[in-house]
Amino acid sequence: MNTVDYLQALLALIFVLGLLALLPHALRRLGLSSNIVQAPDSPDLLQILASKPLDVKHRFVLLGVGQRRYAVLLTTGVPLLLEQWQEEPQKMVQTTDRAGDAGI
């Protein structure tokens, strides 16, 4: 192998390493990376319920803390709270066995 072959192999290696370094950045820009960590089922912890990239600089995020919900617009500057609300707790409905009352 001569010097040209070594130089060509080195340039190919640098090109491939550069592509590998740019891949995570490109996936984040396209919104294809999933770096959302699921929190345990605890009512006191912050949970990301939904996330949707709107364009390159804006992302809509629905957050939950216990029964409270927050709609947030994330931008390159200051995050904007769009809306907040309190969800009603789920009520347990107790059913009775009507067949036992009728004597069937």
Residue pairs with C-beta under 8 A, 6 or more apart in sequence:
24 33
27 33
29 56
30 53
31 52
31 53
31 59
36 48
36 51
38 47
39 45
39 46
39 47
43 66
43 67
44 65
44 66
45 65
46 63
46 64
46 65
47 63
47 64
47 65
48 61
48 62
48 63
48 64
49 62
49 63
49 64
49 69
50 60
50 61
50 62
51 59
51 60
51 61
51 62
52 59
52 60
52 61
53 59
54 60
54 73
57 75
57 76
58 73
58 74
58 75
59 73
59 74
60 71
60 72
60 73
60 74
61 71
61 72
61 73
61 74
62 69
62 70
62 71
62 72
63 69
63 70
63 72
64 70
67 86
67 87
67 88
67 89
68 84
68 85
68 86
68 87
69 84
69 85
69 86
69 87
70 81
70 83
70 84
71 81
71 82
71 83
71 84
72 79
72 80
72 81
72 82
73 79
73 80
73 82
